[in-house]
Amino acid sequence: MAITTTKSAFRKGLKDAAPFVLVIIPFSSLFGILATEAGLSVFETLAFSVVVIAGAAQFTALQLMQEHAPTAIVLASALAVNLRMAMYSASLTPYIGAAPLWQRALAAYMTVDQSYVCAMAQYEKEPQMTIPQRMAYFFGCVTPVVPMWYLFTLIGALLGAQIPQSWALDFALPITFLAMIAPMFRTPAHVIAAVVATGAGLLTAGVPYSMGLIIAGLAGMLAGARAELWLDRRAAKQSEGTA
């Protein structure tokens, strides 16, 4: 059913993003628990989620904080993990770049993996949508996601504050990362990037202040990009050969 009004666009965004709540609730709760386990107060944990609002970057920063890495390294690592948001913004600009400044600013703050995936799929499916309809759809997408991230971060932090220090939950952080990245292995390039990053991470494990994480991440991105280019060229040659 085609979108014809801003209200219908908002409702469709709300409906499309609603299933993501099933993922947001456990991950935000886990972040809240682990953050208080790492020594943050309930207020600091909630402020962390409100200011950063990026799960992967938050878990990365939390891991480094537990390792007592310098603040500059924590910030640089979290920024490196979150660089994909720059690519998200570039992709969204042709569709919502003409929206009012305050709407674009709010959308920039609320751009997360879920809102980006839903928005791009919808914008490509119905390119005739107006700017107000596109913005309404985008904000519909973030309505069930962002508040739940805040709320269950707080709930997790309150629960975590009651968990004894003897209940070491350090094991949960690497398991969380595995759960986050496993669904991303969709192409050979993704697998190559993961393998290279893993190998580089093991080789640079002794680098001070966990700088090996940044080195491994860059190595993985470069390997994945090169693999994707090679695979695209190979596919193009094969299509030319069969033409």
Beta strands, then each sheet from edge to edge (+ up, - down):
end
